[in-house]
């Protein structure tokens, strides 16, 4: 499998503090069947570091993984915030794309973003980049405005959901929204967003088993979301034809699409983990 979103590099953001933590995360990813993982540290004001630290960190980590006999390849990338993108020049933006592709992992905002969100994303597209939204199912900007996410996908913006969202680890509101995205064909990749080997572990498949209860047949499509599509992203290619949409079990459709999607202000689910 290929994991397009992880915080595996040590000492750059809120991922592992040291190389031992990175190795623990890598061992767990390899044990789950992941063979390629993209290091996507936060490119945000609250985690300042020189961007060239990503490439050097990936090279050093790959050397250590090889020496330790861990069957995992790390690829360079970044998870860039909307607010940072206008301040980065062309070379910097290219350096944080996923691998050597034009696809860029863009962090879905944890606030109610105004039209600045669309402005930045469409400007990226006009410059030849391919935005891939990280965890849109956990963003208040979309949880409260389903049509907004639909419009972005209609403009060829891709969506990567977090496997733990599928499991319900970020609450039922997020889990229902994630299921609705699958049913509507708005998911293009499933990634771990791993930060460590346990609490935010690099798991990919468990969520398919969980959501298959409401969306029968989804588990059989896991290969497309965890290997076929992410392989195309890293190769800089168009995604392969997607699997057929999964339909909710009888009686589940209203639960997935009915009612207000956003959590109430101040609730336990109003600020999903980053």
C-alpha positions in Angstrom: 0.0 0.0 0.0 0.9 3.7 -0.4 0.3 6.2 2.3 0.2 9.8 1.0 0.0 11.6 4.3 2.2 11.1 7.4 4.2 13.0 9.9 7.0 10.5 10.0 10.0 12.8 10.0 11.4 13.5 13.5 11.7 16.9 15.0 9.9 19.0 12.4 6.3 19.3 13.6 4.0 17.4 16.0 5.1 14.0 14.7 7.9 11.9 16.3 10.4 13.9 18.4 13.3 11.7 17.5 14.5 9.0 15.1 13.4 6.2 17.4 9.8 7.5 17.2 10.1 7.6 13.4 11.4 4.0 13.4 8.5 2.8 15.6 6.1 4.5 13.2 7.8 3.0 10.2 7.8 -0.5 11.7 4.1 -0.3 12.4 3.4 1.0 8.8 5.4 -1.8 7.3 3.7 -4.4 9.5 0.3 -3.1 8.2 1.4 -3.7 4.6 2.4 -0.2 3.6 5.5 -0.1 1.4 5.7 3.6 0.5 4.9 6.4 2.8 5.1 10.1 2.1 6.5 12.4 4.7 4.2 15.4 4.8 5.2 17.6 7.7 3.0 20.6 8.5 4.0 23.7 6.5 2.5 26.1 8.9 3.5 29.2 11.0 3.4 27.2 14.2 6.0 24.7 12.9 8.8 26.7 11.4 11.7 24.9 9.7 13.7 25.3 6.5 11.9 23.4 3.6 15.2 21.7 2.6 15.0 19.9 5.9 12.3 17.6 4.4 14.5 16.3 1.6 17.5 15.8 3.8 15.3 14.2 6.5 13.8 11.8 4.0 17.3 10.8 2.8 18.6 10.2 6.3 15.5 8.3 7.4 15.6 6.0 4.3 19.2 5.2 5.1 18.3 4.3 8.6 15.3 2.2 7.5 17.5 0.3 5.1 20.1 -0.3 7.8 17.4 -1.5 10.2 15.9 -3.9 7.6 12.5 -2.1 7.6 10.7 -2.6 4.3 9.4 0.9 3.8 10.4 3.7 1.4 9.8 7.3 2.5 9.1 9.9 -0.2 9.3 13.7 0.3 6.2 15.9 0.5 4.4 18.4 2.7 1.1 19.3 4.1 0.8 23.0 3.4 -1.7 25.3 5.1 -3.9 27.7 3.0 -2.4 30.7 4.8 1.2 29.7 3.9 0.7 29.1 0.2 0.7 32.8 -1.0 4.0 33.4 0.8 5.8 30.5 -1.0 7.6 31.0 -4.3 7.4 28.6 -7.2 10.5 26.6 -6.2 9.3 26.2 -2.6 5.9 25.0 -3.8 7.4 22.5 -6.1 9.6 21.2 -3.3 6.7 20.3 -1.1 4.6 18.5 -3.8 4.1 14.8 -3.3 7.2 13.1 -4.6 8.2 14.6 -8.0 4.5 15.1 -9.0 2.5 18.3 -9.4 0.1 17.0 -6.7 0.1 19.1 -3.5 -1.4 18.0 -0.2 -3.3 21.1 1.1 -4.4 21.1 4.7 -8.2 21.6 5.0 -8.7 24.5 7.4 -9.7 23.8 11.0 -11.7 27.0 11.0 -14.6 28.4 8.9 -12.5 29.7 6.0 -13.9 32.4 3.8 -13.7 32.6 0.0 -9.9 32.9 0.4 -9.9 29.1 0.4 -11.2 28.8 -3.1 -9.1 31.7 -4.3 -5.8 30.0 -3.2 -6.8 26.6 -4.5 -7.9 27.9 -7.9 -4.7 30.0 -8.2 -2.7 26.9 -7.5 -4.5 25.1 -10.3 -3.9 27.9 -12.7 -0.1 27.6 -12.0 -0.2 23.9 -12.8 -0.5 22.3 -9.4 -3.0 19.6 -8.5 -4.5 20.2 -5.0 -5.3 17.2 -2.9 -7.3 18.2 0.2 -6.1 16.6 3.4 -8.9 15.4 5.7 -11.7 17.6 4.4 -14.1 15.4 6.5 -12.6 17.1 9.6 -12.9 20.7 8.4 -15.7 22.9 9.7 -15.6 24.7 6.4 -17.0 21.5 4.8 -18.8 19.9 7.7 -21.2 22.8 7.7 -21.3 23.2 3.9 -21.6 20.0 1.9 -22.2 21.9 -1.4 -18.9 23.8 -1.0 -17.0 20.5 -1.0 -19.0 19.3 -4.0 -18.1 22.4 -5.9 -14.4 22.0 -5.2 -14.4 18.4 -6.4 -16.3 19.5 -9.5 -13.4 21.8 -10.2 -11.0 18.8 -10.1 -9.8 19.2 -6.5 -9.1 15.8 -5.0 -9.9 14.6 -1.5 -7.8 12.4 0.8 -9.7 11.2 3.9 -8.1 10.0 7.1 -8.5 6.2 7.8 -9.2 6.9 11.4 -12.1 9.1 10.4 -13.6 6.1 8.8 -13.2 4.2 12.1 -15.0 6.9 14.0 -11.9 7.9 16.0 -12.8 11.6 15.4 -16.4 11.2 16.4 -19.7 10.1 14.8 -20.2 13.4 13.0 -16.9 13.1 11.1 -17.5 9.4 10.5 -21.0 10.0 9.0 -19.6 12.8 6.8 -16.8 10.5 5.6 -19.3 7.8 4.7 -21.4 10.3 2.8 -18.3 11.4 0.9 -17.7 7.8 -0.2 -21.3 7.3 -1.2 -21.2 10.5 -3.3 -17.9 9.6 -5.0 -16.0 12.5 -3.4 -13.1 10.4 -2.0 -9.9 9.9 -4.1 -7.4 8.6 -1.5 -7.3 7.1 2.0 -4.2 8.0 4.1 -3.2 7.6 7.7 -2.1 11.1 8.7 0.0 9.2 11.2 1.9 11.1 13.9 3.2 8.1 15.9 3.0 4.3 16.2 0.0 4.1 18.5 -2.3 7.1 19.2 -2.2 8.3 15.6 -1.0 5.1 14.0 -0.3 4.5 10.3 -3.3 2.2 9.8 -5.2 2.2 6.5 -7.5 -0.8 6.2 -9.5 -1.0 9.5 -11.7 1.9 8.4 -12.8 0.1 5.3 -14.0 -2.8 7.5 -15.9 -0.5 9.8 -17.7 1.6 7.0 -18.5 -1.6 5.1 -21.2 -2.2 7.6 -23.1 0.8 6.3 -21.6 0.9 2.8 -21.5 -2.8 1.6 -18.8 -3.4 -0.9 -16.5 -0.6 0.2 -14.0 -3.0 1.8 -13.5 -4.7 -1.6 -12.5 -1.3 -3.0 -9.6 -0.6 -0.6 -6.9 -1.4 -3.1 -8.0 1.5 -5.4 -7.9 4.0 -2.5 -4.7 2.8 -0.9 -2.6 1.7 -3.9 -4.0 2.4 -7.4 -5.0 6.1 -6.9 -2.0 7.1 -4.7 0.4 5.4 -7.1 -1.0 7.6 -9.9 -0.6 10.6 -7.7 3.1 9.9 -7.0 3.7 9.3 -10.7 2.0 12.6 -11.6 -0.6 10.9 -13.7 -4.4 11.1 -13.9 -6.2 8.8 -11.5 -7.3 5.5 -12.9 -11.1 5.0 -13.4 -12.6 4.8 -9.9 -14.6 2.0 -8.5 -18.4 2.1 -8.6 -20.1 4.1 -5.9 -21.2 2.1 -2.9 -24.8 2.5 -1.8 -25.8 2.7 1.8 -27.7 -0.2 3.3 -31.4 0.2 3.4 -32.4 2.5 6.2 -28.9 4.1 6.4 -29.3 6.7 3.6 -31.3 9.2 5.7 -28.7 8.9 8.5 -25.9 9.7 6.0 -27.5 12.6 4.0 -30.2 14.0 6.2 -30.0 16.8 8.7 -27.3 19.3 9.5 -23.8 17.9 9.0 -21.8 20.3 11.2 -21.2 19.8 14.9 -22.5 22.3 17.4 -20.1 25.0 18.6 -18.1 23.8 21.6 -19.1 20.1 21.2 -16.5 17.3 21.6 -16.5 17.0 17.8 -16.1 20.7 17.0 -12.3 20.6 16.9 -11.2 17.3 15.4 -7.5 16.4 16.1 -4.9 17.6 13.7 
